[in-house]
Amino acid sequence: MRDICGVDGELRQNCRYEGRPVPISLNVEKEYRDLCPQLFKDGNIATCCNHAQFEILRNKMSLPRMLLQRCPSCYSNFANFFCQFTCSPFQANFVKITEMLNNSKAIYNEAYISRVEYYITSKYAQQFFDSCKNVRTTTGDFVLSILCGTSIDNCTPERLFKYIGTYNKALNIPFTIDVIISSNNQISSTTPYQKQKQRLLKPMNTTTFKCNQSSDLSDSPCSCVDCLSACTSSAPFPYLFQVLF
């Protein structure tokens, strides 16, 4: 996927693209690194998104950043999930187009992407979920109850990814992303919308950060309030504790 081919109010739909990843312009490289540092692993400087798509992605992260700011590791995982989907040079390995439309929303009188499947590993999905499951908003609610569209007790990795991937104008989700959580390393797949009709998909399994770890976007782990594993069991002032008691 690359460039914008559909307009739905304030939302934009992607074009089908089957060329090679395109190197990022040096004058905007820092912007990409600041939001999506994992795109630059192993010296890579090419992406499958253009700058218009990146700007949409960056704006889309404003609300999640506000919700998840108390837990930088969780936010890093959340941002990277969409960075990989939007811009990864290996996007074709884990994203499959399942629906295209050509109607009044099309910009160039060519079909635009209206539905895709995004394959991720079960390990990645669980680690992403675990890093965020105890994060609370400033009002004390669990963030995942918002991101899951249900109570925290009913929120699971499957429900989380289904909710954040479903077409929703209010949430700025321009088309449905069916997130497929898989325990397989490779998946045989067919699609009528790409030149290579049958190919092997490799579910995305990029680095995640535990909530008690620093991340690629912050040197600070999550607080004890939002991450149980970040809590220390020792008394904060052990010597004073001994003197008094």
N, C-alpha and C positions, 0 to 999 in steps of 0.2 A: 504494500500500500504506500502511495506517495502522492502528495498534493491534494487539493480540494476540488471535488467534482460535483458536489451537491450542496444545496442551501436549504435549510429547514428553519426559518425564523432566524434565531441567533445561533443555531447549531450548524455544523459543517460536516459533510460526509466525504470520505476519502475516495481517491481514484484507485483503480487497479493498476499495479505497476509490477513488472516482472524483470526489470533491469537490475543492474548491479547497484550496491549501496554507493551513495555519492559523498565525497569528502566534504566536511563542514568548512565553511569559510572561516578563516582565521579571525576575522573581526567579531565573530559571534561565538567562537569556540568556548570562551569563558562562561557564557550564559548556559550552554549545554552542560559544561562540567559542574557548574554550581547546583544544577537540579538533578542531573543524570550522570554522576561520575562513573557508574559501572559500564556505561557505553564505551568507555575508553580503555577497557581492559586490554592487555597485551599490545598496547600501542595503537589500537584502532582509532581512526579519525573520520570514519565514514558512517553514514546512517541511512535508514530507509524512510526518513521524513524530511520535508523541507522546512524552512524557517517559519512559514505560516502555520504549519501543523504544530511546531514546537511552541510557538506563542500561545496557541490554543491550549496546549497541554499545560504550560506554565500558569496560565490564568485559571485553568481548571483545578490546579493544586492549591489555590488560595483558601478555599473552605476546609479541605482536609488539613492543611497546615495549621489553621486556627483551632480545629478540633483536637489535633494530635500534638500540639506544640509542647505539652507537658511530658511527652514521651518521644524524644527524637528518634530512637531506634525504630519504633513503630511507624513513625512518619516516613523514615527512610525506606522501609520496606514497602509502604503504600505507594510512595512516589515512584520507586523503581519498578513496581508492577506495571504501571502505566508507561513509564519510560521505555521498558522493554517492548511492550505492545506497540507503541507508537513509532519508535525510532530504531530499535535494534537492527544491526546489519544482518542478524540471523533470524529476522522476523519470519521468513518463509519456512523455517524449521518448525515453528509452533503456532502459526496462524493460518487458518484455512478460510477462504471466502465461501460462504454458503448461500448468499443471496445478493443479487444486484438489481437495481431498478433504473428505469429510464422514463421519467415523467416530468412534471412541471418544476420539480426541484433540481433537475439536472442543469448544470451551468453550461456545458459545452455540447448539449444534445447527445451526450454519451452516458451510458449507464454508470451509476455510482454504487459504492458498496453500502448495503443496508443491513447486512448480518454476517457475522463471522464466528468461527470457533477459535478459542484461545486455549491451547493445551499447556497445562502446568503439572508438575509432579505432585504426588500426594505429600511427599516430604516437604516440598516448598510451601504448599498450601497450609500445612499444619504449623510450620515454623512461623509463617506470616501471621496466622491467627493467634498463636500463643504470644507473640510479641505485643499484641494489641488488646488481649482479652480483658485485662484489668485496668485499662486506661479510662479515666473518668473526665467528664467535662467540668467546667468551672462550677456548674450547679450540682455536681455530684452524680450525675447520671453516667452510665457506662456508654462510652462512645460507640461500641459495637452494637448497642441497641438501636442506634441511629443508622449505622452503616449496614446493619442486617435488615432493617425494616421490621424488627420483631423484638421481643424481650431478650435480655441477655441470656436467660435460661434456655431459650429456644434457638439461640444463635449457634451455628456450626460453620466450619469452613465452607461447606457447600452452599449454605444459605447466604453467607457473606458475599461470596463471589457471584452468586446468582443476582443478588440485589444490586451490587455496584456495577454489574454488567448489563442490566436490563435497560432498554431504550426509555429515557425519561427526560422530558424537556426541563422539568423543574430542577433536576440534578445535573443538567448539562451533559447527558449521555446521548450522543447523536445517533447511535444505532445499537442494536443489541449485540452484545459480546457474550456468547455462550461459553462460559469458562468450563473446560473439561478437565477434571482432576483425575490423573491417571497414575497407576503404579507401574506402568510399562515404560521401558526406556525408548521403545520405538513403536509407532502405530502406523499401519498401512492405511492409506486414505485416498479417496477419489473425490474429485470436484469438477464440475463442468465449466467453472469460471476461470481456470488457469490453463496455460499451455500444457504443462505437465499434468495430465489428468490423474495419474496415479503416482503417488510418491510416499516416502516414509517420513512421518513427522516425528520430531524429538521434543517431548514436553519441556517447557522452559523450567530451568532449575538453577537460577542464579543465586548468588550469595544473599542470605538473610542475616539479620542481626537480632540477637536475643535482647530482651528489654533491659537487662542489666549490663549490656555492653555499649560502648561507644559505637558510632556508625560512620559511614563515609560522608554523612552530612553534618555530623556533630561530634565533638569530643566528649560530650556528656551522655551518660546513660539515662534511663528513665528514673524518676524518683521512686522512693519506697511506696508512696501512696498509689502509684500507678503500676508498680511492678513488684510483686511479692519477693522475687528472687534478688531484688536490689536491697532488701531490708537486711540489717545486721542484727544478730541475736545478742551481741554484747552490749553492756550498758554504755551509754555515751561518755560517762565520766567515771570509769571504774575505781580510781583511787579515792575520789570523793565519796563514792558509794560505800567503800570499806570503812572510811573514817566515821561516817554518820551512823553506820549500822554494825 
